[in-house]
Amino acid sequence: MSDYQKVDYDSYTNWHELGKETIPQIQKLITGNKEIWEPTAITPSFTGDSALDFGCGLGRNAPVLFKEFTRVIGYDLPVMIKKLKTLPKIYDLVSHDLPAVLSRENITHIHECVVWQHLTWSSNIIQNVIDLLTKTPSITTVYSVWNSAVNHQKDFKEYFLNSGWKLVETDQLTTSQLSSLAGPNIAHTWYLFIKN
Ligand SMILES: C[S@@+](CC[C@H](N)C(=O)[O-])C[C@H]1O[C@@H](n2cnc3c(N)ncnc32)[C@H](O)[C@@H]1O
């Protein structure tokens, strides 16, 4: 198993069942046992478009995304979406059907926070997402990982490049807007890809 397939804080792998837990328990697992529950997301200023919060959990990062995008959609596994639907509305739309969302919505930004690093590369999930973006001329994406999983980001970029996309811009996001408790160990990188 390579370094990025297992990150230090993450011994939890049963994501398909997470939504069945109580809200405090879900929050505990999502934050890696931190006591604080607040957004870790930061976005560069891409305005006026629709954003997909990929692996949105309980919607911790939705308030940040709504500052930049007019429409924000939460996507997660079926049990988590079921749980989200029992809570006060956070997103414009929540769904566990990614092909349907990407075919019906004009998604131009995918935000992910500590989701893809949990997936083993052999699962093809990221490749499937990229394949579903065929009609999208340009996509911005923020890929946020726990620091120990930075190698994961390199492979992520390659997936896009090998699938006919061109990397136009990339940068590390500053964590200065984050509280020191919320996410000092989370590395945010954003990318702008366009179709070749
Ligand atoms: C560490 S939590 C992060 C949740 C949220 N992004 C946040 O920062 O609060 C990981 C999330 O990824 C979701 N997840 C795991 N595998 C997934 C998959 N294959 N597709 C979509 N979501 C997935 C889990 O259900 C969980 O909500």
The ligand as an ORCA input file, in Angstrom:
! r2SCAN-3c Opt
* xyz 0 1
  C     -13.891     13.238      5.723
  S     -15.555     13.319      5.126
  C     -15.541     14.989      4.455
  C     -16.937     15.569      4.339
  C     -16.978     17.012      3.850
  N     -16.297     17.169      2.578
  C     -16.384     17.937      4.884
  O     -15.233     18.408      4.697
  O     -17.047     18.192      5.891
  C     -15.543     12.307      3.657
  C     -16.874     12.310      2.919
  O     -16.711     11.623      1.674
  C     -17.859     10.867      1.427
  N     -17.520      9.818      0.460
  C     -16.727      8.737      0.651
  N     -16.652      8.009     -0.468
  C     -17.408      8.651     -1.399
  C     -17.729      8.399     -2.758
  N     -17.292      7.323     -3.385
  N     -18.533      9.271     -3.411
  C     -19.005     10.359     -2.768
  N     -18.743     10.663     -1.490
  C     -17.946      9.810     -0.800
  C     -18.249     10.351      2.790
  O     -19.583      9.883      2.857
  C     -18.003     11.599      3.650
  O     -19.144     12.422      3.707
*
